[in-house]
């Protein structure tokens, strides 16, 4: 697997075991100055088991997350448009040889209906998800047409603000078409950075080539897509190795393109229909180690967004939003057309089981209770604050000056248009409490946007 040096990773983990407490304190001090950690420094944090040291890591992660992004948590919903797939990934219900699920590719009319359902609930940001279609079906044309359909859909004055996409690797030419369609972030997860494991769990199909998948991010950058998302599927191999492999991938991107990923996702393997592999996960990641992974990643790449899905329980999600997570999905369905049913764990076409079944309103209410700001903001994409421009604001912690205002604007829009009475009451209380701490200039700016919202304006931002 190109530029993933397994020997360096193993050596870093071996040396990390001898790190003294003073070394850990020095690394955490560097992290709290919002500086990127080296592979070796990250390894030293990953091997920590002492409870007192772990508490220091968690505290530092909370500090860094607040310093970069403030209290805002971005919300989105995945839209699965296809479970047809030519790959045979052992851990996925969509694998091509699984006869237990019903296959479907949504029509454009079905896409529109799904988006209208989401809009009526208050969603504004979409992650488009698809299995790897056979080339003869011209997936890039389908993706671009679907993105146009999503942006064209509306319910009253509400429209989708931004579409991100998680799809199989494309050519540079097709990535250019994807960028022209108006996507925000392109996601592709390596799943595992351990080559032997990669080849075992991906026995056939285009995904069986680990280098093609690794190079997909390079091709996306080459095509002009400067916001990309990486991820590891925790449970396939040792979590310490996987996390350092991910960081080595980031090192490569920063060296070659001057900027790393916009987001990192941290899914754990969940049960999947027809995927016996998921019944006996080889490297099951405990909740405590999972919390450590999230905290360490936040410290290692402090300026990168971190995404958590509804695979995790509400309790775990509530903890992790304070340890480094900055984006979460809500009210998810993992089947094509899934938003027409109320239970995503019923039926034979879901990708995996979900642990958080709460409605969007319940998730927002939970965030507000934690004094976090639910956000549907997409201002950075509109203002072309992507790639290096975004990182120039994120690295020194300047982006939160824009994030908190935009988050409050989108929260007011949600409260006015969709919230239950209890969430609306607690939401306005939170807005007033946060606004009272702003400078007069910042309060005046926010009040101006609030006045526009009261007059019927939607999708306003700075």
N, C-alpha and C positions, 0 to 999 in steps of 0.2 A: 504494500500500500504506500504509494508515493508520499514522501516527506512526513510520514508518521514513523519516527524512529523508535521502535519498540525497545531497543536496548537502552536508549537514553531514558525512557520512561521508567524502566525497571531499575536502572541505576539511581535515578532520582528518588524513587520510593525506598530503595535500600538505604541510601544515605539519610533520608528524612527521619528514619526511625531513631537515629542518634541525636536528633535535635534537642537541645536543652530548652527549659522554659524561657530563659532569657532570649533565645533565638525566636521563639514564638511571639514574645512580646514585641521584639524589634520588627517582625513582619507585620504584626497588627498595627503598629505605629505607622508604618509605611502605608498600609491600606487606608488608614483614617486620614492620610494626606491626599487621598483619592488618586494614588499612583498605581499603575498596573503592576501586578506581581509576576515574577518569573516562574518558569515551570518548576524549578527547584523550591522556590518559596511556597508555591501552591502545594507541592507534595508534602512539605513539612506540616501544613495545616490539615491535609487530608488524613494523615496517619494519627492525628491526635485522638486519644481516648479518655484522657483525664477530664473529669467532669468540670473542674474549675477552669481548665484551659478551654474546654468547649463553650462554657458560659462566656468567656472572653471573646471567642470567635463569633458567637451569636450576637453579642452586644455590639461588636465592631461592625457586623453586617447590617444591623439595624441602623447604626449611625451613618454608614456609607450610603445605604439606600435612601435615607431621608435627605442626606446632603446632595445627592445627585437629582433625585426625582421628587423629593418632597413627599406629600401624603397621597398623591393621586395614584389610582389603580385603573388602568385602561381595561375596558370590557369589550368583548367581541363574541360572535357566534360562528361556529364552523358550518359551512354548507357543503354537505357531501352530495356531489352531482353524479358520481358513478362508483359502483363497487365491482365493475368489470375490471379484471387485472390479469396480465399475462405472467406475472411473477408467482413464485411458490414459497414465499416467506413463511417459515414454520410457525411464527407467532401471530399471524394475521388471518382473520376470518375471510378476508377478501382474496386469499391465495387462489390461484387459478384452478387448482385441482380439488378445491373444496366443493363437494356436491350438496352440502347442507344449507346453502344460502341461495336466495333468489337474486338473480343478476338484473341490474337495471342501470340505464343511463338516462338521466332526466332530459325531457324535451325542454325547449325554451319556454313553453307555456307553463310547464311544471316548475321550472326555475322561478319564473315570475310569481307564481302562486306561493312558493316557499318564502320568497323575499317579502311579499306582502304580509304574510303571517308574522314574520320577524319584525317588520316595521311596525305593525300594530301592537307589538309587545314593547317597543321602544328601542330595539336594536338599531345601531347605525354603522357598525363595522363588521365586515364579513371576512372569514377565511375560507376561500374556495378550496375544496379537497376532492381529489379524484384518484382512483386506481390507475395503473399504467395501461392505457389502451393500446391496442395493436396499431402499428403505424398506418395501416390501411384506412383507419378511421379518421386520419388527419386530426390528431388531438389538439394541435395548436389552433386550428380554425375553430374547433368546438370551444376551447377555452376562451378565445377572444370573443366569440359570439356570446358566450355565457356571461362574460364580464360586462359586455354592452347591455345585455338584458338586465343584469343586476343594477347597474347605474341608472337605467331608464325607468325602473320600477318606482312607484310612489304610492303613498297613502296620504291623501290630503297634502299638507305642506312638508311631510317627512320623506326623506330619501336616504339611501345608503351613502355614507360619506367616503368610505374607502374600502376597496377590495384587496386583500392580500391573497396569495395562492400557495398551496402546498401541492406540488405535482412532481412527476418523474423528471429526470434530467432531459434537457432539450439541447438542440444545436444552438450555436451563437445566433444564427439567422432567426430561429424560432424565438429565442429569448428577446431579440429586438422587437419582434411582433408583440410579445407579451408586454414589454415595456410601453410600446405605443398604445396598448389597450388601456393603460392608466392604472396598472397595479401599484400597490405600495411596496410591500416586502415579498420577496420570493423565498419560500422555505423549502429546504431539502435536508432531511436528516440522514446522517451516515449510519445511524442505528448502533453500530459498534465499530470502534477503531482497532479492534484486535482482529488481524487478518484471518487467522485460522477459524475463529468463531464466525466472522462475517461470511466466509465461504460455506461453512456448515449450515447456517440458518437461512442462507439464500441459495438453495441448490440449483435453481434454473430460472430462466427468464433474463431480461436485460439487467435486472438488479443484481444478478450474480457476479457482475464485474465491479469490484470495489473501487477501482481507479476511475472508472467512468462516473461513478456517483460522486467521488471525491472531487473530480475535476469539474463537475457541473457548476459549482459555485464560481470557479474561475471563469467559466464561459459566461455565466450571468453577469459578472463584473465587466468582462470584455464587451458584452452587448450593451452596457450602460446602466444596468440595474445595480445601483450602489447601496440598496438596502436588502440584505439577505438574512435569512434565519437558519441557524444550525441547531442540531439536537442529538442527544444520545437516548437510546431506549434502554433504560437501566434495568438490569436483570439478565441481560445476555452474557455479560462478562463482569469481571471485577470492577466495582465502581471507581476505585482509585485510579486504575489504569485508564478507564474510559474517560474520566474527567481530564486527565493529563493529555490523552489523545486529542480530545476536543480543543484543549488549549494549544496544542501543537498545530492543529489546523488553523486556529486563529492567528498564531505567530506567522504562519505562511501567508495568510491573507494580508496581514498588516505589512509584511515585508514586500510583497509583490504589488499590492494595490493601495497601500497607505492607510487602509481602514479595515477593521474587522467586521464581524456580524452586527447587524442592528439588534437582533434578538437571539436568545438561546432558549430552547425548550428542554424540559426535564421530565419527560413521561416515564412512568414505570409500567412494566408489562401487566396487563389485566387479562382476565379470562376471555376467550374468544371462541365462538361456535366453530366446531370443526377443526380447531387448532390444538391438538393434544399437548403440544409443547408447552402451552400456557398453564397446564395443570401441574407441572413440576418445573418451576422456574429455576434454572441452574445457579444463578447468583442473586437470589432474592435480596432486595435491599430493605433493611429494616427502617422503620419510621425515623429512628434517631439518626442513623447514618444518612438517610435522605435529607433530613433537616441540615445536617452538616454539609452535604454536597451543595445545597442551595446557598447556604451562608458562605461557603468557600468560593463558589463561583462569583457571588456578588463582590467578594473582596478581590478576587483575581482579575476580574474585568469590570471594574466598578461602574463604568459608563454604558454598559450593554444592557438592554432590556431583557427581562427574564419572564418566560411565559409558563403558566401552570394551567392544566386542563381539568375538566370535570372527571377525569380518572380518579382524582383524589377525593377523599371525604370532605365534607364541610369543615370539620374540625381541623384537619390537616391544612386545608387551604387558608383557614383563618390564622393559623400559626405562620405559614410561609409568606404571607403578604407582609409580615413584619420582619422577615429574615432576608429579603432580597427580591421577591417576586414583584414585578411591576405591571404585568398584564395577566388577566385571567379570562377564560371562556365562561359563559353562563347559559344555562337552559339549553345545553347542547343535545343534538341528536347525531348519531354516527351511522345513519343509513340514508341512502338517497330517498328523498321524499319524507324523511322522518318527522318533519314538523307538522305533519297531518295526524300524528298519533301522540298521545300523552305519555306513553311509557316507552322509553328508548330501549329497555331491556326485553321487550316483547317482539316477536317476529323473527324472521330468519335472514335478515339482511344487514345486521349491524356489524361494525368492524370489531368492537370490543365492548365489554360491559362498563357502565359508568357508576361512580360512587356518589356523585353530587347531583341529585335530581331536582334541586330547588329551581323555582322560577326566577326570572331576571329580577323581579321586584323583591323577592326574598334575598337574593344575593346582594342587591343594592342596599337593602335595609341592614344586612349584616355588616357590610363595609362601613356604613354610616355609624353604626353602633361602635365600631372600632375607631371612630373619628378619622377614617380614611375617605378620600374624595373619589367616588365613582366617576369615571371619565369616558366619554365617547369621542374624544378629540381626534381630529385628523389634520390639525392646522399645519404641522410640520411638512406634510406632503404638499399641501396647497401653497405654502410659502417656500417650497423647494429647500426646506431644511432637512436634507437627507445626506447620507454618506458622510463625507468629510465635514460638510457644513454642520450637520447635526452633532458630530463628535466634537467639533470645536466648541460647541456650547455645552455638551454633556460632560466632557472631561473635567472642566473646572467647576462644574455644578451650577452653571448659569442657566441651563435649560429649564430648571424648575420655576424660574421667574415667569416663564411663559406657560409652563404646564399647569400651575395652580390656578391662574386666571381662566385658562381655557377649560380646565376641568370643572370649575365652578359654573361656567357658562353652560356647558353641556349638562351638568347636573340640574340646573334650574329648568332647562328645556325638558328634561325627563320628568322632573317633579310636576311641572305644569301640565304636561300632556298625558302622562301614563301612570304616575305613581298612585299606590293605594293611600288612603288617608293617613295612616300611621307613618308610612315612609315619607310622605310629603311633609308632615309635621316635623319629624326628626331631621329631614333633609334641610329644611329652611333654618332650623336651629343650628345645624352644623355650618351652613353657609354664613350665617350672621356671626358665629363665633370666630370663624376663620377670617372673614372680612374685617372684623374689628381689630385684627392684628396687622393689617396692611397699612402702608403709608397712605396719606391723604390722596396723593396722586394716583396710587394704585386703586384705592377705593373709588375715586371718581371715574376711572377707566372702566372698572367693573360695573358701576352703577349705570353708565352709559349703555353698555351692552344689555344689562338687565331691562332697562327702559325699552330698548328695541325689541327684546323678547316679549315684553308685556304688550307691545303693539302688534305682535304677530310674526315678527322676523324669526327665522330659524337658521341654524347653521352659521352663526356668527362666531368670529374668532380673531385672535391677534397673531 
